[in-house]
Amino acid sequence: MEYRLNEKVELLINKGVNIPEPLSVHIGNDVNCDRISADDVVIYAGCRISGSETLVMKGASLGSEAPVSVEDCQIGPSVELKGGYFKKSVFLEKANMASGAHVRDACILEEEANAAHSVGLKQTILLPFVTLGSLINFCDCLMAGGTSRKNHSEVGSSYIHFNYTPNQDKATPSLIGDVPRGVMLDQRPVFLGGQGGLVGPSQLGFGTVIAAGVVFRGDLPETGQLILGESSAQGVKPFYPGLYLEIRNRTRKNINYIANLIALRTWYENVRSFFPAGDPMGRELLKGAIEKLDMALDERIKRLGALVDKLPQSVEEYTRIMKINAPDDLIRQKKELIGVWNEVGDILSSQRIQKNDDSAGASFQGIIIQAQKENSGDYISVIQGLSPQNRALGIEWLGSIVDHVNNAVLEKLPLFR
């Protein structure tokens, strides 16, 4: 039997892409081969690549451990995707994932972020150097912290971020570190011990250490805290679906997560935009990352809105079950959120594009432009080369964006302040 090469596989080989087993590789008809670099790119046996938005930059390696399926991903320089499924996500320079990966929509792995085998991600953002062990499910969260591949935030093997509640909602994003300080690449790393879990939505500060085997339910925004265990009430009691015995903190954490995403999007637009310079593929990589941040923002607003849709029934059930013992403040909070949700949703959607017209933002952008010109350095070296004073200026700028978004929403929700 005579076998014929896939037409686009043949085109890529002629272009100079290294495809050792070309008969086993499939390149979809919708793939634009001009978006796949011929410079030291290797596509190993069994790989499938599809999607008109797919981008593969120089030095990337696909499928070195097991077949890889890529669909509409943007893959940066020297990225290694060693085996698994990857859809509508972005991988910046030297990010890597081992075999068995399952990475779905709106993930961003920044420089040198990495994961061992059998890791599942969706709506997940890892800032530079963050490391995930094996057998992990880590969806709906943003993680920062660390200064290098030797001093990095880490999630131990067999860890879970619990992102789905018994009330069947996913308004559960967790913020591990934060964006304003995390992007400066000078914060203490976070350690989440293996065979443990984090129940979303949660907020953890830089330097947090959660011991192995602990499932943590709560928040610890202070820096440098050690969690050895967690006591919780045990026993059996009635469960009423959709009751929602607390709504204020959950709503505020969702809003703050969205505010941090907006700050990160602003960072990409106003800082990272200088680093692709004259590289067309670099600009496409940046564009892909901003698109993923927009997808993440849409998802978080959608999930919070779905929770709000459940609240009218929650008020009825709460009043029926609790009768005269129902605290009025919780009912009033729920009704307030129901009444202004359309306005809140519009605020969150409109705030994603921030004008860089404040003094701190403009000054910091000027510092970045000058540093990039003087050093001709890459993103990591420029950011880590900033003086403490300049980092503080950048943190002030991004922190003001986070505060602005939070305050704009909470003006509509006085009972949630």
Backbone hydrogen bonds, N-H to C=O, Kabsch-Sander energy under -0.5 kcal/mol:
donor,donor_aa,acceptor,acceptor_aa,energy
10,E,6,N,-2.5
11,L,7,E,-1.8
12,L,8,K,-2.3
13,I,9,V,-2.4
14,N,10,E,-2.4
15,K,11,L,-1.4
16,G,12,L,-1.2
16,G,13,I,-0.7
17,V,12,L,-2.5
18,N,41,V,-2.3
19,I,17,V,-0.8
24,S,21,E,-1.6
25,V,22,P,-1.2
26,H,47,C,-2.5
28,G,26,H,-0.5
28,G,49,I,-3.3
31,V,28,G,-1.6
33,C,31,V,-0.8
35,R,32,N,-2.2
36,I,33,C,-1.5
37,S,35,R,-0.5
37,S,56,V,-3.1
40,D,38,A,-1.1
42,V,60,A,-2.1
43,I,18,N,-2.6
44,Y,42,V,-0.5
44,Y,62,L,-2.8
47,C,44,Y,-1.2
48,R,68,V,-2.8
49,I,26,H,-2.4
50,S,70,V,-2.6
54,T,51,G,-1.3
55,L,73,C,-2.5
56,V,35,R,-2.7
57,M,75,I,-2.3
59,G,39,D,-2.4
60,A,57,M,-1.5
61,S,79,V,-2.7
62,L,42,V,-2.5
63,G,81,L,-3.1
65,E,82,K,-2.1
66,A,82,K,-2.4
69,S,84,G,-2.7
70,V,48,R,-2.9
70,V,68,V,-0.5
71,E,86,F,-2.4
72,D,50,S,-2.1
74,Q,89,S,-2.1
75,I,55,L,-3.0
75,I,73,C,-0.6
76,G,74,Q,-0.6
76,G,91,F,-3.1
78,S,58,K,-2.1
79,V,76,G,-1.3
80,E,95,A,-2.0
81,L,61,S,-2.4
81,L,79,V,-0.5
82,K,80,E,-0.7
82,K,97,M,-3.1
84,G,67,P,-2.1
85,Y,101,A,-2.3
86,F,69,S,-2.6
87,K,103,V,-2.4
88,K,71,E,-2.7
90,V,107,C,-2.6
91,F,74,Q,-2.5
92,L,109,L,-3.2
94,K,77,P,-2.2
95,A,92,L,-2.2
96,N,113,A,-1.9
97,M,80,E,-2.4
98,A,115,A,-1.8
101,A,83,G,-1.9
101,A,98,A,-0.7
102,H,119,V,-2.6
103,V,85,Y,-3.1
104,R,102,H,-0.6
104,R,121,L,-2.6
106,A,88,K,-2.1
107,C,104,R,-0.5
108,I,124,T,-2.2
109,L,90,V,-2.4
110,E,108,I,-0.6
110,E,126,L,-2.8
112,E,93,E,-1.6
113,A,110,E,-2.3
114,N,130,V,-2.4
115,A,96,N,-1.6
116,A,132,L,-1.8
116,A,133,G,-0.7
118,S,99,S,-2.3
120,G,136,I,-3.0
121,L,102,H,-2.4
123,Q,105,D,-2.4
125,I,141,C,-2.2
126,L,108,I,-2.7
127,L,125,I,-0.5
127,L,143,M,-2.5
129,F,111,E,-1.8
130,V,127,L,-1.7
131,T,153,S,-2.6
132,L,114,N,-2.4
133,G,155,V,-2.5
135,L,117,H,-2.0
136,I,118,S,-1.1
137,N,159,Y,-2.2
138,F,120,G,-2.6
138,F,136,I,-0.5
140,D,122,K,-2.7
141,C,123,Q,-0.7
142,L,174,S,-2.1
143,M,125,I,-2.5
144,A,176,I,-2.2
146,G,187,Q,-1.6
147,T,151,N,-2.6
148,S,151,N,-1.4
153,S,145,G,-1.2
154,E,190,V,-2.6
155,V,131,T,-2.2
156,G,192,L,-3.5
158,S,134,S,-2.7
159,Y,156,G,-0.5
160,I,196,G,-1.4
161,H,137,N,-2.5
162,F,160,I,-0.8
162,F,198,L,-2.4
163,N,161,H,-0.7
165,T,169,D,-1.9
168,Q,165,T,-2.2
172,T,170,K,-2.0
174,S,140,D,-1.6
175,L,202,S,-2.5
176,I,142,L,-3.0
176,I,174,S,-0.6
177,G,175,L,-0.8
177,G,204,L,-3.0
182,G,178,D,-1.3
183,V,179,V,-2.3
184,M,181,R,-1.3
185,L,182,G,-1.6
186,D,181,R,-0.5
187,Q,146,G,-0.5
191,F,208,T,-2.7
192,L,154,E,-2.5
193,G,191,F,-0.6
193,G,210,I,-2.6
195,Q,157,S,-2.6
197,G,214,V,-2.1
198,L,160,I,-2.1
199,V,216,F,-2.6
200,G,162,F,-2.4
200,G,198,L,-0.7
204,L,175,L,-2.3
205,G,220,L,-2.8
205,G,222,E,-0.5
207,G,188,R,-0.8
208,T,205,G,-1.4
209,V,225,Q,-2.9
210,I,191,F,-2.8
211,A,209,V,-0.5
211,A,227,I,-3.1
213,G,194,G,-2.3
214,V,211,A,-1.4
216,F,197,G,-2.9
216,F,214,V,-0.7
218,G,199,V,-0.5
218,G,216,F,-0.6
220,L,203,Q,-3.1
224,G,206,F,-2.1
227,I,209,V,-3.3
228,L,226,L,-0.6
243,L,240,Y,-1.7
251,T,247,I,-2.1
252,R,248,R,-2.5
253,K,249,N,-2.4
254,N,250,R,-1.9
255,I,251,T,-2.4
256,N,252,R,-2.6
257,Y,253,K,-2.0
258,I,254,N,-2.2
259,A,255,I,-2.4
260,N,256,N,-2.0
261,L,257,Y,-2.1
262,I,258,I,-2.3
263,A,259,A,-2.0
264,L,260,N,-2.3
265,R,261,L,-2.6
266,T,262,I,-2.3
267,W,263,A,-2.0
268,Y,264,L,-2.3
269,E,265,R,-2.3
270,N,266,T,-2.4
271,V,267,W,-2.4
272,R,267,W,-1.8
273,S,268,Y,-0.8
274,F,271,V,-1.7
275,F,272,R,-1.9
279,D,276,P,-2.6
283,R,279,D,-2.0
284,E,280,P,-1.8
285,L,281,M,-2.1
286,L,282,G,-2.2
287,K,283,R,-2.5
288,G,284,E,-2.4
289,A,285,L,-1.9
290,I,286,L,-2.3
291,E,287,K,-2.2
292,K,288,G,-1.8
293,L,289,A,-2.0
294,D,290,I,-2.1
295,M,291,E,-2.2
296,A,292,K,-2.4
297,L,293,L,-2.4
298,D,294,D,-2.6
299,E,295,M,-2.2
300,R,296,A,-2.3
301,I,297,L,-2.4
302,K,298,D,-2.4
303,R,299,E,-2.7
304,L,300,R,-2.2
305,G,301,I,-2.4
306,A,302,K,-2.1
307,L,303,R,-1.6
308,V,304,L,-2.1
309,D,305,G,-2.0
310,K,306,A,-0.7
310,K,307,L,-1.2
311,L,307,L,-0.6
311,L,308,V,-1.3
314,S,310,K,-1.8
315,V,311,L,-2.7
316,E,312,P,-1.7
317,E,313,Q,-2.8
318,Y,314,S,-2.9
319,T,315,V,-2.4
320,R,316,E,-2.3
321,I,317,E,-2.8
322,M,318,Y,-2.6
323,K,319,T,-1.7
325,N,322,M,-2.2
326,A,323,K,-1.6
331,I,327,P,-1.2
332,R,328,D,-2.5
333,Q,329,D,-2.1
334,K,330,L,-2.3
335,K,331,I,-2.4
336,E,332,R,-2.5
337,L,333,Q,-2.3
338,I,334,K,-2.4
339,G,335,K,-2.4
340,V,336,E,-1.5
341,W,337,L,-0.8
341,W,338,I,-0.7
344,V,340,V,-2.6
345,G,341,W,-3.5
346,D,342,N,-1.9
347,I,343,E,-2.3
348,L,344,V,-2.6
349,S,345,G,-2.0
350,S,346,D,-2.6
351,Q,347,I,-1.9
352,R,349,S,-0.9
353,I,350,S,-0.7
354,Q,352,R,-0.8
357,D,355,K,-1.6
362,A,358,D,-2.4
363,S,359,S,-2.4
364,F,360,A,-2.5
365,Q,361,G,-2.3
366,G,362,A,-1.9
367,I,363,S,-1.8
368,I,364,F,-2.2
369,I,365,Q,-2.5
370,Q,366,G,-2.2
371,A,367,I,-2.5
372,Q,368,I,-2.7
373,K,369,I,-1.9
374,E,370,Q,-2.5
375,N,371,A,-2.3
376,S,372,Q,-1.6
382,V,378,D,-2.1
383,I,379,Y,-2.5
384,Q,380,I,-2.7
385,G,381,S,-1.0
386,L,383,I,-1.4
391,R,387,S,-2.6
392,A,388,P,-2.3
393,L,389,Q,-1.7
394,G,390,N,-2.1
395,I,391,R,-2.7
396,E,392,A,-2.4
397,W,393,L,-2.1
398,L,394,G,-2.6
399,G,395,I,-3.0
400,S,396,E,-1.9
401,I,397,W,-1.2
402,V,398,L,-2.1
403,D,399,G,-2.6
404,H,400,S,-2.4
405,V,401,I,-2.3
406,N,402,V,-2.3
407,N,403,D,-2.9
408,A,404,H,-2.4
409,V,405,V,-1.8
410,L,406,N,-2.7
411,E,407,N,-1.7
412,K,409,V,-1.7
413,L,409,V,-0.5
413,L,410,L,-0.5
416,F,413,L,-2.2
417,R,414,P,-1.1
